[in-house]
Amino acid sequence: MGVIPPRIHRIIDFVMVALFAAAPFLTDLHGRTRMASFVLAALILVLALMTAAPGEARPISMKLHRMLDIGLGAVLVAAPLIRNWTDDARWFYLATGAAILVVAALTNDREVVAPAARA
């Protein structure tokens, strides 16, 4: 069981959206790495908006969201190493990929059920 509640995970997702959207302007991302940053911002935003927190009815469960985060984090860590990207792109994607993996590992994806009141 993780220590980050789903609602806090959603806030972290929105911070990641802002980070990926701003990164091309704050770092030296060019070409495909620049475009990937914008695409990832949109992807993470859609995923965050479609993921259900406890008590919500949305199409993606937090368990599936975590699995997708783990896959995304792994790809973001591996891509700069495989593709031999420049320094800024390499470190940006390695760091964000690692951060996504850590947040996914620490997120509580189990439904919180309140105990029934005693009569």
GROMACS elastic network, one bead per residue, 0.5 to 0.9 nm:
[ bonds ]
;  ai    aj funct       b0    kb
    1   106     6  0.78003   500
    1   107     6  0.75555   500
    1   108     6  0.53847   500
    1   109     6  0.75549   500
    1   110     6  0.75386   500
    2     5     6  0.76034   500
    2   104     6  0.87257   500
    2   105     6  0.69760   500
    2   109     6  0.74056   500
    2   110     6  0.88659   500
    3   106     6  0.55768   500
    3   107     6  0.58736   500
    3   108     6  0.59427   500
    4     7     6  0.83061   500
    4     8     6  0.63625   500
    4     9     6  0.64290   500
    4   103     6  0.76718   500
    4   104     6  0.88469   500
    4   106     6  0.57479   500
    4   108     6  0.56585   500
    4   109     6  0.88598   500
    5     8     6  0.54254   500
    5     9     6  0.62742   500
    5    10     6  0.88378   500
    5    53     6  0.87764   500
    5   106     6  0.88541   500
    5   107     6  0.60441   500
    5   108     6  0.54142   500
    5   109     6  0.76414   500
    6    10     6  0.62381   500
    6    11     6  0.88065   500
    6    52     6  0.84133   500
    6    53     6  0.55899   500
    6    54     6  0.74504   500
    6    62     6  0.71905   500
    6   107     6  0.66949   500
    6   108     6  0.64449   500
    6   109     6  0.66853   500
    6   110     6  0.88893   500
    7    10     6  0.50903   500
    7    11     6  0.65616   500
    7    12     6  0.88216   500
    7    53     6  0.62742   500
    7    54     6  0.84304   500
    8    11     6  0.50276   500
    8    12     6  0.62649   500
    8    13     6  0.85850   500
    8   107     6  0.88036   500
    9    13     6  0.61664   500
    9    14     6  0.87879   500
    9    48     6  0.88167   500
    9   103     6  0.74444   500
    9   104     6  0.83209   500
    9   107     6  0.68040   500
    9   108     6  0.89173   500
   10    14     6  0.64306   500
   10    15     6  0.87700   500
   10    48     6  0.59558   500
   10    49     6  0.82863   500
   10    51     6  0.84301   500
   10    53     6  0.84192   500
   11    14     6  0.51278   500
   11    15     6  0.63839   500
   11    16     6  0.87120   500
   11    48     6  0.87429   500
   12    16     6  0.62263   500
   12    17     6  0.86708   500
   12   103     6  0.83595   500
   13    17     6  0.62480   500
   13    18     6  0.87844   500
   13    44     6  0.66572   500
   13    45     6  0.71894   500
   13    47     6  0.87325   500
   13    48     6  0.63005   500
   13   100     6  0.89370   500
   14    18     6  0.63796   500
   14    19     6  0.86114   500
   14    41     6  0.89073   500
   14    44     6  0.78534   500
   14    45     6  0.66750   500
   14    48     6  0.74661   500
   15    18     6  0.51668   500
   15    19     6  0.61787   500
   15    20     6  0.87157   500
   16    20     6  0.60601   500
   16    21     6  0.84038   500
   16    41     6  0.72444   500
   16    44     6  0.75854   500
   16    45     6  0.86636   500
   16    96     6  0.82446   500
   16   100     6  0.87161   500
   17    20     6  0.52965   500
   17    21     6  0.60720   500
   17    22     6  0.85411   500
   17    38     6  0.87773   500
   17    40     6  0.76059   500
   17    42     6  0.71176   500
   17    43     6  0.84937   500
   17    44     6  0.61543   500
   17    45     6  0.60517   500
   18    21     6  0.50898   500
   18    22     6  0.60117   500
   18    23     6  0.83761   500
   18    41     6  0.70707   500
   19    22     6  0.52117   500
   19    23     6  0.57989   500
   19    37     6  0.88230   500
   19    41     6  0.78018   500
   20    23     6  0.52091   500
   20    24     6  0.76740   500
   20    36     6  0.87821   500
   20    37     6  0.50989   500
   20    38     6  0.62861   500
   20    39     6  0.85417   500
   20    40     6  0.66491   500
   20    41     6  0.51061   500
   20    42     6  0.88444   500
   20    96     6  0.88647   500
   21    24     6  0.70729   500
   21    25     6  0.83560   500
   21    37     6  0.63835   500
   21    38     6  0.53818   500
   21    39     6  0.86029   500
   21    40     6  0.82118   500
   21    41     6  0.55591   500
   21    42     6  0.83200   500
   22    25     6  0.55532   500
   22    26     6  0.62923   500
   22    27     6  0.86395   500
   22    37     6  0.84929   500
   22    38     6  0.84952   500
   23    27     6  0.56590   500
   23    28     6  0.83304   500
   23    29     6  0.74752   500
   23    34     6  0.80311   500
   23    37     6  0.70317   500
   23    38     6  0.86655   500
   23    92     6  0.82876   500
   24    27     6  0.55400   500
   24    28     6  0.65771   500
   24    29     6  0.51741   500
   24    30     6  0.74643   500
   24    33     6  0.84354   500
   24    34     6  0.55039   500
   24    35     6  0.83971   500
   24    37     6  0.70425   500
   24    38     6  0.81609   500
   25    28     6  0.75790   500
   25    29     6  0.79254   500
   26    29     6  0.85008   500
   27    88     6  0.63938   500
   27    89     6  0.79459   500
   27    92     6  0.83722   500
   28    34     6  0.84837   500
   28    86     6  0.87486   500
   28    87     6  0.86144   500
   28    88     6  0.57635   500
   28    89     6  0.71183   500
   29    32     6  0.82805   500
   29    33     6  0.57289   500
   29    35     6  0.86447   500
   29    37     6  0.85051   500
   29    86     6  0.84437   500
   29    88     6  0.66607   500
   29    89     6  0.57363   500
   30    33     6  0.57453   500
   30    35     6  0.78221   500
   30    89     6  0.83377   500
   31    34     6  0.53662   500
   31    35     6  0.63900   500
   31    36     6  0.86459   500
   32    35     6  0.50145   500
   32    36     6  0.58596   500
   32    37     6  0.85168   500
   33    37     6  0.62932   500
   33    38     6  0.89976   500
   33    85     6  0.82665   500
   33    89     6  0.65568   500
   33    93     6  0.89587   500
   34    37     6  0.52852   500
   34    38     6  0.68510   500
   34    39     6  0.89570   500
   34    89     6  0.84519   500
   35    38     6  0.53173   500
   35    39     6  0.62709   500
   35    40     6  0.85970   500
   36    39     6  0.50025   500
   36    40     6  0.59266   500
   36    41     6  0.84796   500
   37    40     6  0.51500   500
   37    41     6  0.62089   500
   37    42     6  0.88085   500
   37    93     6  0.89633   500
   38    41     6  0.50781   500
   38    42     6  0.64278   500
   38    43     6  0.86593   500
   39    42     6  0.52166   500
   39    43     6  0.60993   500
   39    44     6  0.86209   500
   40    44     6  0.59503   500
   40    45     6  0.83398   500
   41    44     6  0.53630   500
   41    45     6  0.61463   500
   41    46     6  0.87336   500
   42    45     6  0.50935   500
   42    46     6  0.62134   500
   42    47     6  0.85790   500
   43    46     6  0.52794   500
   43    47     6  0.61485   500
   43    48     6  0.85895   500
   44    47     6  0.50357   500
   44    48     6  0.60087   500
   44    49     6  0.85552   500
   45    48     6  0.51454   500
   45    49     6  0.61733   500
   45    50     6  0.86082   500
   46    49     6  0.51873   500
   46    50     6  0.61203   500
   46    51     6  0.86293   500
   47    50     6  0.52225   500
   47    51     6  0.61283   500
   47    60     6  0.79438   500
   47    65     6  0.73045   500
   48    51     6  0.53869   500
   48    52     6  0.85133   500
   48    65     6  0.82140   500
   49    52     6  0.81859   500
   49    58     6  0.84188   500
   50    58     6  0.57072   500
   50    59     6  0.59613   500
   50    60     6  0.58032   500
   50    61     6  0.86121   500
   51    56     6  0.87159   500
   51    57     6  0.86170   500
   51    58     6  0.57750   500
   51    59     6  0.64730   500
   51    61     6  0.56909   500
   51    62     6  0.61808   500
   51    64     6  0.86044   500
   51    65     6  0.66905   500
   52    55     6  0.76662   500
   52    56     6  0.52453   500
   52    57     6  0.58911   500
   52    59     6  0.69427   500
   52    60     6  0.59902   500
   52    61     6  0.54192   500
   52    62     6  0.62227   500
   53    56     6  0.54961   500
   53    57     6  0.80648   500
   53    58     6  0.81839   500
   53    61     6  0.76542   500
   53    62     6  0.67373   500
   53   109     6  0.86757   500
   53   111     6  0.81820   500
   54    57     6  0.85025   500
   54    62     6  0.86154   500
   54   109     6  0.89084   500
   54   110     6  0.82484   500
   54   111     6  0.55578   500
   54   112     6  0.64931   500
   54   113     6  0.86022   500
   55   111     6  0.82426   500
   55   112     6  0.86467   500
   57    60     6  0.87969   500
   58    61     6  0.74221   500
   60    63     6  0.82863   500
   60    64     6  0.64338   500
   60    65     6  0.66508   500
   61    64     6  0.53080   500
   61    65     6  0.61987   500
   61    66     6  0.86779   500
   61   109     6  0.83240   500
   62    66     6  0.60423   500
   62    67     6  0.85809   500
   62   107     6  0.89718   500
   62   108     6  0.84406   500
   62   109     6  0.52623   500
   62   110     6  0.77666   500
   62   111     6  0.88141   500
   63    66     6  0.51821   500
   63    67     6  0.63736   500
   63    68     6  0.87583   500
   63   108     6  0.88398   500
   63   109     6  0.54094   500
   63   110     6  0.76084   500
   64    67     6  0.50449   500
   64    68     6  0.61977   500
   64    69     6  0.85386   500
   64   109     6  0.89913   500
   65    68     6  0.51116   500
   65    69     6  0.60992   500
   65    70     6  0.86517   500
   65   104     6  0.86409   500
   65   109     6  0.88146   500
   66    70     6  0.61456   500
   66    71     6  0.86211   500
   66   103     6  0.89377   500
   66   104     6  0.54297   500
   66   105     6  0.79192   500
   66   107     6  0.77546   500
   66   109     6  0.75324   500
   67    70     6  0.51149   500
   67    71     6  0.63145   500
   67    72     6  0.86295   500
   67   104     6  0.79619   500
   68    71     6  0.50756   500
   68    72     6  0.60534   500
   68    73     6  0.84638   500
   69    73     6  0.58935   500
   69    74     6  0.84253   500
   69   100     6  0.64202   500
   69   101     6  0.68339   500
   69   103     6  0.86664   500
   69   104     6  0.61604   500
   70    73     6  0.51102   500
   70    74     6  0.61044   500
   70    75     6  0.86216   500
   70    97     6  0.88621   500
   70   100     6  0.71947   500
   70   101     6  0.55143   500
   70   102     6  0.88662   500
   70   104     6  0.63472   500
   70   105     6  0.79968   500
   71    74     6  0.51833   500
   71    75     6  0.62455   500
   71    76     6  0.86462   500
   71   101     6  0.85282   500
   72    75     6  0.51410   500
   72    76     6  0.61178   500
   72    77     6  0.86310   500
   72    97     6  0.71838   500
   72   100     6  0.77698   500
   72   101     6  0.82572   500
   73    76     6  0.50847   500
   73    77     6  0.62012   500
   73    78     6  0.86097   500
   73    94     6  0.86794   500
   73    96     6  0.74996   500
   73    98     6  0.62248   500
   73    99     6  0.76753   500
   73   100     6  0.53080   500
   73   101     6  0.51944   500
   73   102     6  0.88452   500
   73   104     6  0.87845   500
   74    77     6  0.51940   500
   74    78     6  0.61197   500
   74    79     6  0.84871   500
   74    97     6  0.64705   500
   74    98     6  0.78520   500
   74   100     6  0.87726   500
   74   101     6  0.72841   500
   75    78     6  0.50872   500
   75    79     6  0.57210   500
   75    80     6  0.88717   500
   75    97     6  0.74101   500
   76    79     6  0.54761   500
   76    80     6  0.71328   500
   76    93     6  0.54822   500
   76    94     6  0.61691   500
   76    95     6  0.85862   500
   76    96     6  0.72917   500
   76    98     6  0.79610   500
   77    80     6  0.66282   500
   77    81     6  0.73730   500
   77    90     6  0.87256   500
   77    93     6  0.63719   500
   77    95     6  0.76514   500
   77    96     6  0.80028   500
   77    97     6  0.50745   500
   77    98     6  0.65643   500
   78    81     6  0.54139   500
   78    82     6  0.61468   500
   78    83     6  0.85221   500
   78    93     6  0.89135   500
   78    94     6  0.77317   500
   78    97     6  0.86537   500
   79    82     6  0.51674   500
   79    83     6  0.57882   500
   79    84     6  0.80808   500
   79    85     6  0.83403   500
   79    90     6  0.84499   500
   79    93     6  0.80262   500
   79    94     6  0.84457   500
   80    83     6  0.52372   500
   80    84     6  0.55651   500
   80    85     6  0.52312   500
   80    86     6  0.82733   500
   80    89     6  0.72834   500
   80    91     6  0.81091   500
   80    93     6  0.67912   500
   80    94     6  0.70237   500
   81    84     6  0.53615   500
   81    85     6  0.72015   500
   81    90     6  0.73245   500
   81    94     6  0.85852   500
   82    85     6  0.82634   500
   84    90     6  0.76424   500
   85    88     6  0.81893   500
   85    89     6  0.60206   500
   85    90     6  0.53702   500
   86    89     6  0.55148   500
   86    90     6  0.57836   500
   86    91     6  0.85177   500
   87    90     6  0.50621   500
   87    91     6  0.60729   500
   87    92     6  0.83552   500
   88    91     6  0.54448   500
   88    92     6  0.59345   500
   88    93     6  0.85109   500
   89    92     6  0.51341   500
   89    93     6  0.60185   500
   89    94     6  0.83103   500
   90    93     6  0.55444   500
   90    94     6  0.60134   500
   90    95     6  0.85009   500
   91    94     6  0.50477   500
   91    95     6  0.58827   500
   91    96     6  0.84112   500
   92    95     6  0.53066   500
   92    96     6  0.61140   500
   92    97     6  0.83995   500
   93    96     6  0.51640   500
   93    97     6  0.57670   500
   93    98     6  0.83238   500
   94    97     6  0.51996   500
   94    98     6  0.60900   500
   94    99     6  0.85738   500
   95    98     6  0.51542   500
   95    99     6  0.60989   500
   95   100     6  0.86213   500
   96   100     6  0.60868   500
   96   101     6  0.85651   500
   97   100     6  0.51550   500
   97   101     6  0.62614   500
   97   102     6  0.87224   500
   98   101     6  0.50813   500
   98   102     6  0.62172   500
   98   103     6  0.86647   500
   99   102     6  0.51288   500
   99   103     6  0.61426   500
   99   104     6  0.84971   500
  100   103     6  0.52104   500
  100   104     6  0.60310   500
  100   105     6  0.85170   500
  101   104     6  0.51299   500
  101   105     6  0.60835   500
  101   106     6  0.86463   500
  102   105     6  0.50997   500
  102   106     6  0.62108   500
  102   107     6  0.86568   500
  103   106     6  0.51545   500
  103   107     6  0.60639   500
  104   107     6  0.53046   500
  104   108     6  0.86028   500
  105   108     6  0.84521   500
  108   111     6  0.84252   500
  109   112     6  0.89870   500
  113   116     6  0.88923   500
  114   117     6  0.87731   500
  115   118     6  0.89568   500
